[in-house]
Amino acid sequence: MESFSSLTAYLDRITKEFDPGSDTVIRVGHREVYRYRPGYADVESKTPIKGDELYLMWSVSKVVTCAAFMTLVEKGVVRLDDPVAKYIPAFAEARCPDSPPVGDGMTVFNLATMTSGLTYDTDYPELLELKRRIGAPCPTVETAALIARQPLAFEPGTAWRYGLSHDVLAAVCEVAAGERFADYAKRVIFDPLGMKDSTYRPVAEKDKCRIATQYRWDEEKGGLVRTHNSCALVFGPEYDSGGAGLVCSVDDLAVFADALACGGTAENGVSIMKPETVDMWRENRIGTMILKYFDYLAGYGYGLGVRTMTFPEKVDGYAVRGEFGWDGAAGSVVIIDPKNRVSLVSARHLLESPGHTLESLRQYMYEGLVEEGIVSFSN
């Protein structure tokens, strides 16, 4: 791994400075070329990361959710221009303050591209009441109908805003597929790829001990604070949060990312989607709009639920047009480059981290790949 010495040094440095630990894998065309896991799964007990831990993926969930969604688009079961109200009738009444209902004006495309007007504000009466009901099961579709009561930040299609759009997208998938979203994702993504440690359901009791302890960075204390291993955006045990509910292992996530980097086909020969569908998924749909919201996403546009490298000329360092993925609140990152059949997954377990790692991971990954002669930037 000498060619990836800069990446290793970077991971060592952030582990020393603030990160409890991480597990990073790079694959090229189904072949693992790098794996490094510094630090601890649990800091207090000094339990080292062994590689079989489970991680709360937070918004990395969105990549898997949108993959499941794209399988329905590929089959023609769902159309991008379908009204959301076709699947969840309550959305016909969604509205901006002091505006008429959107009716059929909010589409599935708006959910996928985060242009629906939905935000991450859950402080409105219907969801506040739901969150007060301890133990409420919160089935996905029924809860999505309550999300329709959230005042929209803008008319669908007129702006970009990070929010609960992909949670509602999971509910759309559930209705369209005719089965619970967690079951559909298992049937079309997890089982075909052999992802045995991946779920949108609550983690089985016997596996809870495998979850890497989630920490929060406390700026005032300048250190780590242990938290409960939970995600506040999973509202109940029957709520399959498409935006933040995935729990999985690094091995599973690496298999998933590798399959997409290879045109939708995994090492075991199973195809979860066509290369044309992968290309459709990562096509930039919103111009430069996303760059106004995330300063660390220089060069990226936004496709159907994923960042996509659209303006590599804006990047100071290595960048490949069409590379796509997303990252999560606890620090996990997915990078998928179909042009070079390259993928990187890095799982972490630190909320409110002092810094984003995407740019550095991408830079040092490509640096190592260039040194190995795997990727060339000469053209």
Rosetta blueprint (number, residue, H / E / L):
1 M L
2 E H
3 S H
4 F H
5 S H
6 S H
7 L H
8 T H
9 A H
10 Y H
11 L H
12 D H
13 R H
14 I H
15 T H
16 K H
17 E H
18 F L
19 D L
20 P L
21 G E
22 S E
23 D E
24 T E
25 V E
26 I E
27 R E
28 V E
29 G L
30 H L
31 R E
32 E E
33 V E
34 Y E
35 R E
36 Y E
37 R L
38 P L
39 G E
40 Y E
41 A E
42 D E
43 V L
44 E L
45 S L
46 K L
47 T E
48 P E
49 I L
50 K L
51 G L
52 D L
53 E L
54 L E
55 Y E
56 L E
57 M L
58 W H
59 S H
60 V H
61 S H
62 K H
63 V H
64 V H
65 T H
66 C H
67 A H
68 A H
69 F H
70 M H
71 T H
72 L H
73 V H
74 E H
75 K L
76 G L
77 V L
78 V L
79 R L
80 L L
81 D L
82 D L
83 P E
84 V H
85 A H
86 K H
87 Y L
88 I L
89 P H
90 A H
91 F H
92 A H
93 E H
94 A L
95 R L
96 C L
97 P L
98 D L
99 S L
100 P L
101 P L
102 V L
103 G L
104 D L
105 G L
106 M L
107 T E
108 V H
109 F H
110 N H
111 L H
112 A H
113 T L
114 M L
115 T L
116 S L
117 G L
118 L L
119 T L
120 Y L
121 D L
122 T L
123 D L
124 Y L
125 P H
126 E H
127 L H
128 L H
129 E H
130 L H
131 K H
132 R H
133 R L
134 I L
135 G L
136 A L
137 P L
138 C L
139 P L
140 T H
141 V H
142 E H
143 T H
144 A H
145 A H
146 L H
147 I H
148 A L
149 R L
150 Q L
151 P L
152 L L
153 A L
154 F L
155 E L
156 P L
157 G L
158 T L
159 A L
160 W L
161 R L
162 Y L
163 G L
164 L L
165 S H
166 H H
167 D H
168 V H
169 L H
170 A H
171 A H
172 V H
173 C H
174 E H
175 V H
176 A H
177 A H
178 G L
179 E L
180 R L
181 F H
182 A H
183 D H
184 Y H
185 A H
186 K H
187 R H
188 V H
189 I H
190 F H
191 D H
192 P H
193 L H
194 G L
195 M L
196 K L
197 D L
198 S L
199 T E
200 Y L
201 R L
202 P L
203 V L
204 A L
205 E H
206 K H
207 D H
208 K H
209 C H
210 R H
211 I E
212 A L
213 T L
214 Q L
215 Y E
216 R E
217 W E
218 D E
219 E L
220 E L
221 K L
222 G L
223 G E
224 L E
225 V E
226 R E
227 T L
228 H L
229 N L
230 S L
231 C L
232 A L
233 L L
234 V L
235 F L
236 G L
237 P L
238 E L
239 Y L
240 D L
241 S L
242 G L
243 G L
244 A L
245 G L
246 L L
247 V E
248 C E
249 S E
250 V H
251 D H
252 D H
253 L H
254 A H
255 V H
256 F H
257 A H
258 D H
259 A H
260 L H
261 A H
262 C L
263 G L
264 G L
265 T E
266 A L
267 E L
268 N L
269 G L
270 V L
271 S E
272 I L
273 M L
274 K L
275 P H
276 E H
277 T H
278 V H
279 D H
280 M H
281 W H
282 R L
283 E L
284 N L
285 R L
286 I L
287 G L
288 T L
289 M H
290 I H
291 L H
292 K H
293 Y L
294 F L
295 D L
296 Y L
297 L L
298 A L
299 G L
300 Y E
301 G E
302 Y E
303 G L
304 L L
305 G L
306 V L
307 R E
308 T E
309 M E
310 T L
311 F L
312 P H
313 E H
314 K H
315 V L
316 D L
317 G L
318 Y L
319 A L
320 V L
321 R L
322 G L
323 E L
324 F E
325 G E
326 W E
327 D E
328 G L
329 A L
330 A L
331 G L
332 S L
333 V E
334 V E
335 I E
336 I E
337 D E
338 P L
339 K L
340 N L
341 R L
342 V E
343 S E
344 L E
345 V E
346 S E
347 A E
348 R E
349 H L
350 L E
351 L E
352 E L
353 S L
354 P L
355 G L
356 H L
357 T L
358 L H
359 E H
360 S H
361 L H
362 R H
363 Q H
364 Y H
365 M H
366 Y H
367 E H
368 G H
369 L H
370 V H
371 E H
372 E L
373 G L
374 I L
375 V L
376 S L
377 F L
378 S L
379 N L
